[in-house]
Amino acid sequence: MADTRIGFAITGSFCTFKAVFPQMKLLADHGFKVIPIMSQNAYETDTRFGKAADWVCMAQEITGEDVIHTIAQAEPIGPKKLLDLLIIAPCTGNTLGKLACGIYDTAPTLAVKSHRRNGGPVLIAVSTNDALAGAAAGIGLMQNRKGIYFVPYEQDDYRQKPTSCVADFTKILPAAEAALEGRQLQPVIF
């Protein structure tokens, strides 16, 4: 596994960061070489869920790598064949929509484009309050694309947020292993 290089892209679903970062550490603890990637919002925005600088520092401590956070830094991922797998966790509805429409204007979205040019697998851990509404089209389009896999997800609070879905982040490791083998971990929706 030490030879397996995993990009771990983080987008702005700030409320899930406390659940996501332990999964990044789990991958590193299992011997994967993990490369952290953050959207500009994740890299720069302080929220009630924590300070951006603290999250950046944590990603660098877990992986021993500098965070890729600009388009210029993400572009060489494909040409230099830097990754075996790219994970986006959390992946917001905004990021899903951009990917579904071929918009690559953030470090994570350009990382996907660059990585997919070589046919590399991408694993998406969805986290959006809009999954069963406006983001549903993007999710459907992405689930139908070759080389795109999803971490199993569910409605997280159907009474208070009836259109919200979030991945079971504890399934990132088995979903990553499945994606590296070219298969979707099942069930996708539970």
TAZI-V724135 format. One record per residue. N is the residue number from 1. SS is DSSP state (H for helix, E for strand, C for the rest). OMEGA is omega as a letter, one per 20 degrees, with the letter a starting at -180 (* if undefined). BURIAL is + if it has 24 or more other ideal C-beta (glycine too) atoms within 12 Angstrom, else -. Layout:
BEGIN
n | ss | omega | burial
N | SS | OMEGA | BURIAL
N | SS | OMEGA | BURIAL
END
This chain:
BEGIN
n | ss | omega | burial
1 | C | a | -
2 | C | r | -
3 | C | a | -
4 | C | a | +
5 | E | a | +
6 | E | r | +
7 | E | a | +
8 | E | a | +
9 | E | a | +
10 | E | r | +
11 | C | a | +
12 | C | r | +
13 | C | a | +
14 | H | a | +
15 | H | a | -
16 | H | a | +
17 | H | a | +
18 | H | r | -
19 | H | a | +
20 | H | a | +
21 | H | r | +
22 | H | r | -
23 | H | r | +
24 | H | r | +
25 | H | r | +
26 | H | r | +
27 | H | r | +
28 | H | r | +
29 | H | r | -
30 | C | r | -
31 | C | r | -
32 | C | r | +
33 | E | a | +
34 | E | r | +
35 | E | a | +
36 | E | r | +
37 | E | r | +
38 | E | r | +
39 | C | r | +
40 | H | r | +
41 | H | r | +
42 | H | a | +
43 | H | a | +
44 | H | a | -
45 | C | r | +
46 | C | a | -
47 | E | r | -
48 | C | r | -
49 | C | r | -
50 | E | r | -
51 | C | a | -
52 | H | a | +
53 | H | r | -
54 | H | r | -
55 | H | r | +
56 | H | r | +
57 | H | a | -
58 | H | r | +
59 | H | a | +
60 | H | r | +
61 | H | a | -
62 | H | a | +
63 | H | a | +
64 | C | a | -
65 | C | r | +
66 | C | r | -
67 | C | r | +
68 | E | a | +
69 | C | r | +
70 | C | r | -
71 | H | a | -
72 | H | r | -
73 | H | a | +
74 | H | a | +
75 | H | a | -
76 | H | a | -
77 | H | r | +
78 | H | a | +
79 | H | a | -
80 | C | r | -
81 | C | a | -
82 | C | a | +
83 | C | r | +
84 | C | a | +
85 | E | r | +
86 | E | r | +
87 | E | r | +
88 | E | a | +
89 | E | i | +
90 | E | r | +
91 | E | a | +
92 | C | r | +
93 | H | r | +
94 | H | r | +
95 | H | r | +
96 | H | a | +
97 | H | r | +
98 | H | a | +
99 | H | a | +
100 | H | a | +
101 | C | r | -
102 | C | r | -
103 | C | a | -
104 | C | a | +
105 | C | r | -
106 | C | r | +
107 | H | r | +
108 | H | a | +
109 | H | r | +
110 | H | r | +
111 | H | r | +
112 | H | a | +
113 | H | a | +
114 | H | a | +
115 | H | a | +
116 | H | r | +
117 | C | r | -
118 | C | a | -
119 | C | a | -
120 | C | a | +
121 | E | r | +
122 | E | r | +
123 | E | a | +
124 | E | r | +
125 | E | a | +
126 | E | r | +
127 | E | a | +
128 | E | r | +
129 | C | a | +
130 | C | a | +
131 | C | a | +
132 | C | r | +
133 | C | a | -
134 | C | a | -
135 | C | a | +
136 | H | a | -
137 | H | r | -
138 | H | r | +
139 | H | a | +
140 | H | r | -
141 | H | a | -
142 | H | r | +
143 | H | a | +
144 | C | a | -
145 | C | r | -
146 | C | r | -
147 | C | r | +
148 | E | a | +
149 | E | a | +
150 | E | r | +
151 | C | r | +
152 | C | a | +
153 | E | a | +
154 | E | r | -
155 | E | a | -
156 | C | r | +
157 | C | a | -
158 | C | r | -
159 | C | a | -
160 | C | a | -
161 | C | a | -
162 | C | r | -
163 | C | a | -
164 | C | r | +
165 | E | r | +
166 | E | r | +
167 | E | r | +
168 | C | a | +
169 | H | r | +
170 | H | r | -
171 | H | a | +
172 | H | a | +
173 | H | r | +
174 | H | r | +
175 | H | r | +
176 | H | r | +
177 | H | r | +
178 | H | a | -
179 | H | r | +
180 | H | r | +
181 | C | r | -
182 | C | r | -
183 | C | r | -
184 | C | r | +
185 | C | a | +
186 | C | i | -
187 | C | a | -
188 | C | r | +
189 | E | a | -
190 | C | * | -
END
